[in-house]
């Protein structure tokens, strides 16, 4: 595929090499999402002359989090665009329940319309994530049933990042492609086809302010990284934390490393904090398509059957070698949150 090709052209090439029966419907849906993503990028870039988009709007989302003005703008742009697609079941972080958009639609779509909203007014990268699933007969009667499929059933997934450029990383199961938004043409254009997460990069992303709450495997892994060349990892590591899943993922897809958002001992964080259906699943789908991996520490994210629309999960993703190593820490140092590790000596797990 030629650099600069439109998203529509790339989708057509992927469809021609796929056995997916829903190709035309997937293409139409992704293109409508991209149109909404482009419109959202313009809205984000507008000067804040009529009030700050990061101000609170007065409502709460499906999980009780306070909504900001841009949360509602993003939800409206995406949900309106989807009314022109073959999406039957729809759920968003901003909606408490799943709804039916097209009664005879062939697809189900889960969406986080605005990720990283705490960074809006400090000009930090923000974005949106989407997961596309095949529609099921059961979901015709109960729209939520479509989202009880494990993530491995996804037929497409992606995320937008709105930073110095507006970018899209997405896959229909034929590899992962990177696009950037051409503001003159109002279209997403291909930057890099078939990207792969590089192995070996000595970098991890975690919110270190929560260290005292982490389970022992996570604490030991981070401690061993921080010991640098003198520790069992044998090299110096950098730590990153941007407080937006899409921004962390974009960096990892470009240069490697690993991201950790574990469960911890704080009330409300015992099952992790990220949503399985519309945050962890699309990232995991993209990771596996790009040669990386994603787990909840031990289990592959894509093998976890969701129990609820807004279910939370721990999430570890990035370079496959690092995700596998963190799994070893969980298997060999497992203990209840806040408890003593099974093995007391740090640095037990060697390369």
C-alpha positions, -999 to +999 in steps of 0.1 A: +000+000+000+013+034-010+021+060+017-005+088+015-033+064+004-067+073+018-083+053+046-110+042+021-084+029-003-065+010+024-098-006+037-106-018+002-072-035-002-076-052+032-111-064+022-098-079-010-074-102+010-098-111+037-124-138+041-145-116+064-181-117+052-189-083+067-162-064+048-185-038+032-203-031+065-170-029+084-156-005+058-186+018+060-186+018+097-149+026+100-152+054+074-181+070+094-161+068+126-131+084+108-154+112+096-165+119+131-129+116+144-119+143+118-147+165+129-137+160+165-101+170+158-113+203+143-134+209+175-105+202+198-082+226+178-106+255+181-095+283+203-112+283+238-129+316+232-164+305+242-155+286+273-131+258+281-139+223+267-124+207+298-150+224+320-174+200+337-208+197+320-228+189+352-236+153+344-220+119+350-212+090+327-220+053+330-196+049+359-205+080+378-175+100+366-182+137+361-186+146+324-167+174+307-181+195+279-159+177+253-171+143+265-205+152+254-193+168+221-174+136+213-203+113+222-227+133+200-203+134+170-197+096+170-232+085+179-247+107+151-222+093+126-231+057+135-267+063+126-256+061+090-239+027+094-250-010+097-244-009+135-272-026+154-260-027+191-241+003+205-226+011+238-204+040+249-186+050+281-211+078+283-242+056+281-254+034+310-270+008+287-266-007+252-290+006+226-302-005+192-294+018+163-303-003+132-327-032+138-313-051+108-277-041+113-249-067+112-224-051+136-221-041+173-199-012+183-184-003+217-168+032+220-149+053+244-156+086+227-130+106+247-100+091+264-078+112+286-102+141+292-083+152+323-056+165+299-079+187+277-071+220+292-033+214+296-031+206+258-021+170+264-029+142+239-064+128+241-083+104+219-111+078+213-112+040+211-136+017+192-143-020+191-164-036+163-180-070+168-203-092+147-240-089+157-256-120+172-292-133+171-294-130+209-285-093+207-315-086+185-336-092+216-310-078+241-285-053+227-261-058+256-257-095+246-235-084+217-209-072+241-206-104+261-185-118+233-148-121+242-125-097+225-111-123+201-145-121+183-137-085+172-137-079+135-121-044+137-107-020+163-088+012+165-081+044+183-077+081+174-051+103+190-054+141+190-021+157+197+004+176+175-012+156+147-045+138+146-037+101+141-056+068+137-043+034+144-066+006+133-070-029+120-096-051+104-077-082+111-052-077+082-024-060+102-023-027+119-020+006+099-011+041+110-029+071+095-027+108+100-054+134+093-050+156+063-068+188+073-068+202+038-084+171+023-104+163+055-093+127+052-071+102+070-041+092+049-018+062+054+015+069+071+028+034+078+011+001+067+015-031+088+032-016+118+048-039+144+055-032+180+093-032+184+107-057+209+132-049+236+128-011+241+137-004+278+107+017+288+076+011+309+045+032+316+028+032+350+014+057+375+041+054+402+021+075+427+001+043+434+031+022+442+022+015+478-011+000+466+003-023+439+003-061+441+037-077+447+043-089+412+039-054+398+060-038+426+088-063+420+088-059+383+091-021+385+117-024+413+138-046+391+135-022+361+146+007+384+177-011+395+189-006+359+222-022+348+228-035+383+195-054+385+182-086+368+170-067+337+206-057+330+199-023+315+186+011+324+149+018+319+129+050+314+095+054+329+066+073+312+031+082+323+008+104+302-026+096+319-043+088+286-045+052+273-044+063+236-013+084+241+005+056+259-006+031+232+005+053+203+040+056+218+043+019+223+031+010+188+058+034+175+088+024+196+079-005+219+079-008+257+052-019+280+022-003+298+008-014+332-024-004+348-028-031+375-055-039+400-045-025+434-057-023+470-076+010+468-114+007+471-128+005+436-095-006+420-096-042+430-106-053+395-085-027+377-097+006+363-098+003+325-130-009+308-127-043+292-152-039+264-142-006+249-107+002+262-088-030+269-103-051+241-095-028+211-060-022+224-054-059+229-068-067+194-044-042+179-015-054+200-018-090+188-022-078+152+010-059+156+030-088+171+026-076+207+006-089+235-020-078+261-030-095+294-046-088+327-013-097+342-018-134+334-047-141+310-048-128+274-073-099+274-089-112+242-099-145+260-118-129+288-156-131+283-171-098+295-197-101+323-210-065+321-210-036+297-187-014+318-166-041+335-132-031+345-099-051+341-062-048+349-042-042+317-007-049+307+002-045+270+031-038+247+061-057+234+054-094+236+087-102+255+079-077+283+043-088+286+054-124+289+080-114+316+054-096+336+032-127+334+061-147+349+062-122+378+025-128+384+029-165+383+060-168+405+054-140+429+016-141+432+001-130+465-030-112+477-030-074+473-008-060+500+004-094+512+039-109+514+053-123+482+057-161+479+094-155+474+110-128+495+141-119+476+138-092+449+154-098+416+144-135+416+132-135+379+161-133+355+161-125+318 
